[in-house]
Amino acid sequence: MSKVLTIGEILVEIVATDRGNGFREAVPLIGPFPSGAPAIFIDQVGKLGQPCAIISRVGDDDFGWVNTNRLQEDGVDISGIEVVPQGTTGSAFVRYREDGSRAFVFNIRHSACGTITLSEKTLALVDGCSHMHVMGTALYSPSVVESVLTAVERIKANGGTVSFDPNLRAEILDTPGMREALRTVLSKTDLFLPSGEELFLFTTAQTETEAVADLLGRGIKAIVIKRGAAGATYHDAELHLHLPGFEVEEVDPTGAGDCFGATFVTFWLRGASPADALRYANASGARAVTKAGPMEGASTEAELRSLIDSQGIA
């Protein structure tokens, strides 16, 4: 089986229990929840029984251990996570606004995971993997960008594949070098997983059909457009397919796109048909929103199958 690798932030998420515009007054909080887009992604891959690993750094603190313990329990190879003795694990404070959007306060770039570099040990881990998944959120500091691009080059040179989820946050989009790094990753991408308007980040096309044709013409093998509760759409050179989402009660949407992507990538690597991969990915995203906390809704294959069967989606 393909071994999946990702590189990037591991952090805790601390969430305000009431809605508002930010954190300019004292508010009740819950957490810490294990989090970080690459960590959520790879945890879901592990829950599905696919060999997988993450390269990152955490502090020698409770926030770091709550993450590494969860990842290891769910089957992730954590040998690439360095515990920095005097470091601090990253964090994100999150408050939902009345319209459902979110306000974030991040501590990532100046935390332990802001200093990720590749060592002989982690380069060996890279060379033992055959698929690299890149999260746009991970391109937040020069050393992490260099690490991600090095891993992409080595895995592609060894005949492996790359998937790419832009997963952009307005708070980090203008990080120096991020836009250039995003374009470099796209040039190496086999499977592109944008959400909605992210499809147009790298093209001047004005319609979805034109954007898909442009991106496929650059060598991308498949594009999956995530549409939240509305489901998802798959495109390759021969097939265009849309499947609707699942009807569930939403509690917390954080991490749903990461779980969706992890599930699609896992089934795609296993040779599943696009329809089957899309169906399981939609189920994964749906189950993820039913739990409070970004990693709490990660699912086993049996749990996904149960949701698919319960809603009669063939």
C-alpha positions in Angstrom: 0.0 0.0 0.0 1.1 3.6 -0.7 2.5 5.4 2.3 1.1 8.9 2.6 3.2 11.8 3.9 2.4 15.3 4.9 4.4 18.1 6.4 3.2 21.1 8.4 1.5 22.5 11.4 0.4 20.6 14.5 -1.4 22.8 16.9 -4.2 22.9 19.4 -7.5 24.6 18.8 -9.3 26.5 21.6 -12.9 27.5 20.7 -15.2 30.2 22.1 -18.5 28.7 23.2 -20.6 31.7 22.2 -20.6 33.6 18.9 -19.1 37.0 18.3 -16.7 39.0 16.2 -13.4 38.1 17.9 -11.5 38.0 21.2 -11.6 41.6 22.4 -13.3 40.7 25.7 -13.2 37.6 28.0 -15.3 34.7 26.7 -15.8 31.1 27.7 -13.6 28.6 25.9 -13.4 24.9 25.3 -10.4 22.8 24.3 -7.6 22.1 23.7 -8.5 20.0 20.7 -5.8 18.4 18.5 -5.7 20.3 15.3 -3.7 21.7 12.3 -4.9 21.0 8.8 -2.0 18.6 7.9 -2.5 16.8 11.3 -6.3 16.4 10.8 -5.7 15.2 7.2 -3.1 12.6 8.2 -5.2 11.5 11.3 -8.1 10.7 9.0 -5.8 8.7 6.6 -4.6 6.7 9.6 -8.1 6.0 10.8 -8.8 4.4 7.4 -5.9 2.0 7.9 -3.6 3.5 5.2 0.1 3.7 6.1 0.9 7.4 6.7 3.3 9.8 8.4 3.7 13.4 9.3 6.8 15.6 9.7 6.4 18.4 12.1 7.5 19.9 15.5 5.8 20.4 18.8 6.8 21.7 22.2 7.5 19.4 25.1 4.2 20.5 26.6 0.6 19.2 27.1 -0.5 20.7 23.9 2.1 18.8 22.0 1.4 15.5 23.7 -2.4 15.7 23.2 -1.6 15.8 19.5 1.1 13.1 19.3 -0.9 10.7 21.4 -4.0 11.1 19.2 -2.1 10.7 16.0 -0.3 7.6 17.3 -3.5 6.1 18.6 -5.1 6.5 15.1 -2.3 4.7 13.3 -0.1 7.6 12.1 3.7 7.2 12.0 4.9 10.0 14.3 8.6 9.3 14.0 8.9 12.5 12.0 7.6 14.7 14.8 10.3 16.4 16.7 9.6 17.4 20.3 11.4 20.7 20.9 12.4 20.9 24.6 12.1 24.7 24.9 9.6 25.1 22.2 5.9 25.9 22.3 3.2 23.9 20.5 1.2 26.0 18.0 -2.3 27.2 18.8 -5.4 28.6 17.2 -8.1 30.4 19.1 -11.4 30.3 17.1 -14.6 32.2 17.5 -17.7 31.7 15.3 -19.4 34.8 14.1 -23.2 35.1 13.8 -23.1 34.4 10.1 -21.2 31.1 10.6 -17.8 32.5 9.5 -14.8 32.2 11.9 -12.3 34.6 13.5 -8.9 33.1 14.2 -5.9 34.1 16.3 -3.0 31.9 15.3 0.3 31.1 16.9 2.0 29.0 14.2 5.0 30.8 12.6 6.7 31.5 16.0 5.8 28.1 17.5 7.8 24.9 17.3 6.2 23.9 14.0 7.3 27.2 12.5 10.9 25.9 12.5 10.4 22.6 10.7 13.4 21.5 8.7 14.4 18.1 7.2 17.2 16.1 8.8 18.8 12.8 7.7 16.1 11.0 9.7 13.2 12.8 8.2 14.7 12.6 4.7 14.8 8.9 5.1 11.1 9.0 6.1 10.3 11.1 3.0 12.1 8.5 0.8 10.0 5.7 2.4 6.7 7.4 1.2 5.1 7.2 -2.2 2.5 10.0 -1.9 2.9 13.5 -0.7 -0.1 15.6 0.4 0.4 19.4 0.6 -1.8 21.7 2.5 -1.6 25.4 1.6 -1.8 26.3 5.2 1.6 24.6 5.7 3.5 27.1 3.6 3.7 29.6 6.4 7.5 30.0 6.9 10.6 29.7 4.7 11.9 26.6 6.4 8.6 24.8 6.1 8.2 25.8 2.4 11.7 24.5 1.7 10.9 21.2 3.5 7.6 20.7 1.6 9.1 21.5 -1.8 12.1 19.1 -1.1 9.7 16.3 -0.1 7.6 16.9 -3.2 10.6 16.8 -5.5 12.0 13.6 -3.9 8.7 11.7 -3.9 8.0 12.7 -7.6 11.6 11.7 -8.6 10.9 8.3 -7.1 7.8 7.8 -9.1 5.3 8.9 -6.4 2.3 11.2 -6.6 1.3 14.5 -5.1 -2.1 15.9 -4.0 -2.6 19.5 -3.2 -5.4 21.2 -1.1 -4.9 25.1 -1.1 -7.0 25.3 2.1 -6.2 29.0 2.3 -6.8 31.2 5.3 -7.0 35.0 4.8 -4.8 35.4 7.9 -1.8 33.7 6.2 -2.3 34.3 2.5 0.1 37.2 2.4 2.9 35.4 4.2 6.1 36.2 2.2 6.8 33.6 -0.4 3.4 31.8 0.0 1.9 32.6 -3.4 5.1 31.5 -5.2 5.3 28.3 -3.2 1.6 27.6 -4.0 2.3 27.9 -7.8 5.4 25.6 -7.5 3.4 22.9 -5.7 0.6 23.1 -8.3 3.1 22.5 -11.1 3.9 19.1 -9.4 0.4 18.2 -8.5 -1.4 15.0 -9.7 -4.6 15.5 -7.7 -5.9 19.0 -7.0 -8.5 19.5 -4.2 -9.8 23.1 -4.1 -12.8 24.3 -2.2 -15.2 26.4 -4.3 -13.6 29.6 -5.6 -10.1 28.2 -4.9 -10.4 26.6 -8.3 -9.7 30.0 -9.8 -6.6 30.8 -7.8 -4.2 29.7 -10.5 -6.0 30.5 -13.7 -7.5 33.5 -15.5 -10.5 31.4 -16.7 -13.9 32.9 -16.0 -16.0 29.7 -15.8 -15.6 26.4 -13.9 -15.5 24.5 -17.2 -12.7 26.7 -18.6 -10.7 26.6 -15.3 -10.9 22.8 -15.2 -9.8 22.5 -18.8 -6.9 24.9 -18.2 -5.6 23.0 -15.1 -6.0 19.5 -16.6 -4.1 20.8 -19.6 -1.1 21.5 -17.3 -0.7 17.9 -16.4 -2.9 17.6 -13.3 -4.6 14.1 -13.5 -7.7 14.9 -11.5 -9.5 17.7 -9.9 -12.0 17.4 -7.0 -14.0 20.5 -6.1 -15.3 20.5 -2.5 -18.7 22.1 -2.1 -19.4 21.5 1.6 -23.0 20.4 2.2 -23.7 20.5 -1.5 -21.3 17.6 -2.1 -18.3 17.5 -4.5 -17.4 17.3 -8.2 -14.8 15.2 -9.9 -13.1 16.0 -13.2 -10.4 14.2 -15.2 -9.7 14.1 -18.9 -12.5 11.6 -19.5 -15.0 11.9 -16.7 -17.0 14.7 -15.0 -19.0 13.6 -12.0 -21.0 15.3 -9.2 -22.3 13.6 -6.1 -24.5 15.4 -3.5 -23.6 15.7 0.1 -25.2 13.9 3.1 -27.9 15.3 5.3 -26.5 15.6 8.9 -26.8 18.0 11.8 -23.8 20.4 11.7 -22.1 21.0 15.0 -18.6 22.2 14.0 -17.4 22.4 10.3 -13.7 22.8 11.2 -11.7 20.0 9.7 -14.4 18.6 7.5 -12.6 19.6 4.3 -9.4 18.0 5.6 -11.2 14.7 6.4 -12.9 14.8 3.0 -9.5 15.2 1.3 -7.9 12.5 3.3 -10.6 10.1 2.5 -10.6 10.8 -1.2 -6.8 10.6 -1.4 -6.9 7.3 0.4 -9.5 5.7 -1.8 -7.9 7.2 -5.0 -4.5 5.6 -4.0 -6.3 2.3 -3.5 -7.6 2.3 -7.0 -11.2 3.0 -6.2 -13.5 4.4 -8.9 -13.9 8.2 -8.8 -17.6 7.6 -7.8 -16.7 5.4 -4.9 -13.9 7.7 -3.7 -16.2 10.7 -4.0 -19.0 9.0 -2.1 -16.7 8.0 0.8 -15.1 11.4 0.9 -18.6 13.1 1.0 -19.5 10.8 3.9 -16.3 11.6 5.7 -16.8 15.4 5.4 -20.4 15.0 6.6 -19.5 12.9 9.7 -16.7 15.4 10.6 -19.2 18.2 11.0 -21.3 16.3 13.5 -18.6 16.5 16.3 -17.2 19.5 18.2 -13.4 19.8 17.6 -11.5 19.6 14.3 -10.1 16.1 14.7 -13.0 14.5 16.7 -15.0 13.6 13.6 -12.4 11.5 11.9 -14.0 8.2 10.8 -13.2 4.6 10.2 -14.2 3.0 6.9 -17.0 1.0 8.7 -18.4 4.3 10.1 -18.4 5.8 6.6 -20.1 2.7 5.1 -22.8 2.9 7.8 -23.6 6.5 6.9 -23.7 5.7 3.2 -26.0 2.8 3.9 -28.3 4.7 6.2 -29.0 7.4 3.6 -29.4 4.9 0.8 -26.7 6.4 -1.4 -25.5 3.7 -3.8 
